Amino acid sequence: MKTVRRMVLFLIFLPITTVLAQAPPVAFVSKETRVSLLELYSSEGCYSCPPADKWISELKTDKRLWKDYVPVAFHVDYWDYIGWEDKFASARFSQRQRHYAALAGSRSVYTPEFFIDGKEWRGFFNTKRLPATSNHKAGQLSVKVGGNTALIHFMPASNAAISYDINIALLGFNISNEIEDGENEGKTLEHNFVVLGHRSETLIKKEAGLYQLSTHVPTTNLNHTHSGIAAWVTVKGNPLPVQAVGGWLQN
């Protein structure tokens, strides 16, 4: 039954590669002070996750969206065994969460769990208010998307000889999914900012301290009608975000 349902979903939605190829070029540019990457680790198989998914969805209309915060929702796969296989989940996303935990000296991970700039944030469980943005000068990050290609430019605030990686995530919005098993059986879950594809590559250092790269936007065959992009720079070998940028591809 699940296999048939997923085949039908695949047939009625165009692949995102087709949609992006038809879209006009668009550019996103960060400010020079740090734009924070807000990460949610979630799962359709987790009973506690729908409130967190709903909360991050509300950021679509927040005036700080893309300007001060770039939200992304990574779905993990370690709850799939309960009975519902989350089609948005990836073992890579679970490992990313575990890497953050290890950096903080923790052996455990949980859902829903939030991170801001790679540091655990528990504000969701009390005030639900995002902290004030940082005045730390991080440098300017820009992403120009044309067709399926993304041109990245990063001018860091520091001139130190550092190797940087660029992370690019394709985000899905306005996704509705009926859950047929597991802890959320019978519910229809709504998703926004969900990571449908993610890639990481090393930036190439050019003259005058500029880093750049031309790469492909991550692709997916998962169904959705609206999409966005998130990009963030990290120091090579360190997952903590240095600067982030994002915006709508179709909305």
N, C-alpha and C positions, 0 to 999 in steps of 0.2 A: 504493500500500500504506500509506504513512504517513498519507495523508488519510483513508482508511477507518478506520484504527486510532484516529485522533484523534476522529472522529465517534462511534465506539463509546464511547470514554472519556467524551465529553460526555454521552451518553445515559444512562449508568449511574450518574452522580453528580449529586446535587442541586446547583443553583447555590448559592453561599455566601450570596446574598441571602435565599434561603428559610430556610436554617439559622439565620442571625442573627436573622431576624424572629421565630423561634420560641423563641429563647434568652431566659432571664430577664436582667434588668439586672445589670450587674456593674461595679464601680468599682476603679480602680487608682490608688494614691497613692505618689509617690516620697518618699524622705527629703529633708531640706533640703540635705544635702551632695550633691555630684555623683554621680549614677548614670551610669556610663559606657556609651556606645553602642559596641558591638563590631560592626564591619562586616566581612563577608567578601565579596570579589568573586570569583565562581566561574563555571564553565561546564561543561555536560555534554559539550562538545566538547573539553575540556582533559584530557589524560592525567594531569596532575599534581594535578588538583583533588579526586578522590575521597578521598584521605587528609584533606584540609582539611574536606571536607563531613562526614566521619566524626567528626573532632575536635570540630567545633562542635555536632554532634548530641549528643555526650556531655554537653554543658552542660545538657541537659534535667534531669539529676539532680544538678546542682551546687547546693550550698546558697546560692551567691551569685546564682543566677539571679533576675532581676527586682529583687532587692534591691540588688545592687552593679553588675550588668552586664545590659544588654539586648542580646542578640545578634540580628543580622539578616544574611541572606545574599542579596546582590544578584547575579543572574545577568546577565552581559554578553553582547552579541551579536557581538562582533568575531571570535569563533572559529567562527561558524556556517558560514563559507565552506569550512571544512575537509571538511565532509560531513554533519554532523549539526546540524539546526536546533533549538536549545534553546528549548523552548516557554515556559520561565520567564524567558527573556532579554528585555531591552528596550534600545533605543538610549539611552533616558533614563538607565538605570542605568550604561551605559558612559560617558556624558557626565559623570555624577556622579563616577565614579572619575577621569576625566581632570581634572575641576575640582580634586579633591584634589591630584593630581599637580602641576598648574600652581601651586597655592599653595605647594607644597614646592620649586618651581623645577625640576621634572623634566618631561621631554618624553615619557616612556614609562610605560606601564601594563603589568601582567602579571597572570596568575592562577596559583595562588590568591594574593590579596593581602589582608592584614588592616589595618584602621584602628581605633584606639581614640580616641574623641573627635576624629575627623578627622585624626589623626596616624598615619602608617604604623607598624605594629607587626610586627617580625620575630621576635618570641619564639616563634611557632609553629614556626619552622624550627630551633630549638635546644632550649630547655628545655620549650617548650609550656606554660609556667606563666604565667597571667595576672598582670600586675603588681598591686601593692597598690592598693586604691582610694584615691581622693583625699579629703582632708578639706576641700577647697574648698567654701565655702558658695555654692550655686547658686540656691537657692530651691526651693519645692515645686510640683511639677507633678502634676495629677490628671486622669484621664480616666474618665468614666462612660459606658458603652456600654449603650444600650437599643434593641433592635431594630437598625435600620441607622444610628442616630444616635449621635454621640459628642459629649459636652459636655466641653469643655476648660477648665480653670482653671489659671492659672500666676501664682504670687506670687513674683517674683524677689527675690533677696537684696538687690539694689541698687535704689535708688529713682531711678536715672538715667533721663532721658527717652529711652528706646530703643524702637524698633519691633521686635517679635518675630514670627517665623513659627512655625507648628506643622506638623510633619511627622507623618503617620500612615501606618503600613504594616500591611497585612493579612499575617499570616504563616501558612504552611502547614507541617504536621508529618506525620511518618510517611508520606511520599510515596515510592513505589517506582516506578522507571521503567526499562524495558528499552531499551537503546541499540542501534540497528540499523545505525549507520554511524559514521564518524569515528574519532577516536583511542580512544574507549572502546567500540568495537563489540563486542557480545556480552556486555557487563557489565550487571548490574542495579544501578542507582545508588539510594541512599537519601538522602532530603533532609529536613532539619528547619530551622526558622527561615527558610525560603525566602520572599522577598518576592513575594507574588502580586499586590499592588496597592499603590500609593503615591500620596499626594497631599500638597500643601503649600499652606497658606493663611496669611494675616496675622491675628494675634490682635488683638482689639479691647480697647483700654485702658479700664478702668472706674475707679471711685473707689478711693482708698486704694492705688493702685499695682497693683491686680489686673488681669490680662489674661484674657480668656475668649473662647470661640467655640463655637457649635453647628454641627456639620458632619456630613457623611456618612462612614461607614466605607467605605474603598475596597472595590470588589467585583471578583469574578473568576468565570469559568466553568471555570477549571482544576481538575482533580480533586484532592481531598484529603479526608481524613476527620477531621482535627483542625486547629484553628486557634487563633491567638493574635493579639495586637495589640502593636505597638510605637509609641510616640509620643516625639518629642523636639523641643525648642525650639531655635531658632537666632536669632541677631540677623539682621534683614532684610539680605539681600545678602551674608551670610557663611554658608557651609555647615557651619561647625564647631559641633557640638552644645554647648548650654549645660547642659541638663538632660534626662533621659530617664526613661521609665516604660514598663512593659509587663506583660503577663500572658496567661493562657489565656482563650480564649473558649469553646472546646470541647476537651476532652482525654479 
